[in-house]
Amino acid sequence: MAKYIVQIIVAGTQVVARAFIRAFQQEYQASQQAAQRAGGGKAGTRRAVADTYTGMTLQEAKQILNVTDISDKEAVQKSFDHLFAANDKAKGGSFYIQSKVVRAKERLDMEMTQKDDKKKKPTSQETSGNT
């Protein structure tokens, strides 16, 4: 009888150990993929800072505001205005969702500011190099 109990305990331990190892491997692969998506160097650092500041990635912000092209400021603003008004607490909306809409807009604005700075930076360096 004790022999069977020991066998059950050993088999159960093996199953749990395999599941733990598999979960660890999947988590490791996911972290490696996330690191690759974030990029390396300064671009990856800027993106990570922006993600940390607003609490969401660029992809999440696009999904929340339902936009594909963030350079179309008019479409972004229109989507923001609609979702913000639709989720107004006075109209029975959700403050939580309204907050997510605001954070998504901030994240897209941050990305656009970074892109604008990138475009302006080479121009200012070229003009200072010519003088």
N, C-alpha and C positions, 0 to 999 in steps of 0.2 A: 504494500500500500504506500509506504513512504517512498519507494522507488518511483511510483507513478507521479506522486506530488512533486518530487524533484525534477522529473522529466518535464512536467507542465511548467514549472517555474523557469527552467532552462530555456524551453521553447518560447515562452512569453518574453523572457529577457532578450532573446535573439531577435524576435520580431520588433520589439521596441528599439533595440540598438540599430537595426537596419533602417527603420523609419527615421530615427534621429539622424543617421548618417546621410540618408537621401535628402532630408530637409536641409541639412547643413550644406550639402553640395548645391542644391537649388538656390539657396540664399547667396552662396558665394558667387555662382554664375550671374545671378541678378545684380549683385553689387558690381561685378566686373562690367556688365553691360551698361549699367548706369554711369560708371566712370567713363566708358567710351563715349556715351551719348553726351556727357557733360563736356567732353573735349579736354584738352590739356592746356597747360600754360595760362596765360592771362585771360583768354576767352572763356575757358572753363571756370576760372575763378570768378569772373564777373557774373557769369550765369548762375553760379552757386550762390553768390551774394544776393543777387536779385531774387532767386528762389527762396532764400532764407528770409529776406526782408518782407516779402509779401506773403510767404507761406504757400506759394503755389508755383508750378512750373508754367512755362509759356504755353505748352500744349493744353494744360488745364484751363488757363485763362481764355484761350481761343474757344475751347469747348463751352465754357460757361456763357460767353458772350455770343457764341454761335457765329464766329467769323473765321474765314480762312486766310484772308490777306490783311495783315495788320497795318500795312502801309496805306490802306483805304481808311483814312481817319474819319471820314463822314459816315461810313458804314459802322465803324466801331462805336462812334458817338450815338448814332441812331439806335443801335442795339442796346447800348448802355441805358439810354434814356427810357426806352420801352421797358426793359427788365426792371429798372429801378422804380419806375412808376407802378408797374404791375405788382410789385412786391411791397408796396407802401403799407405800413402797418395800419394806417387809418382806413385802408380799403380792404383790410382782412388779409394782407400779405404777411410774409415771414421776414422778420428782421434778420434772421440768420442768412437767408438766401440773399436779401438785399446787401448784407455785408459781404457775401461772396462776390456779388456783382461788382461792388466797389473795389474789392481787392483785385479782381480780374482786370478791371479798367486800369488800376494803378500799375499792375504788372505789364500790361500792353504799353502803357505810356512810358514806363521805364525802358522797355525794349526799344521803343521808337527813339527815345532820347539817346540811348547808346548808339543806335544806328546813325542818327544825325551827327553825333559827336565824331563817329568814325569817318563820316564823309567830310566833315569840316577839318579834321586834324591833318590829313595829307595836304590839303590846300594851304593851310597856314604854314606848314613846314616848307612847302615849295616856294611860297612868297618870301619867307625869311631867308631861304637859301640863295635867292637871286639878288638880295641886296648886299 
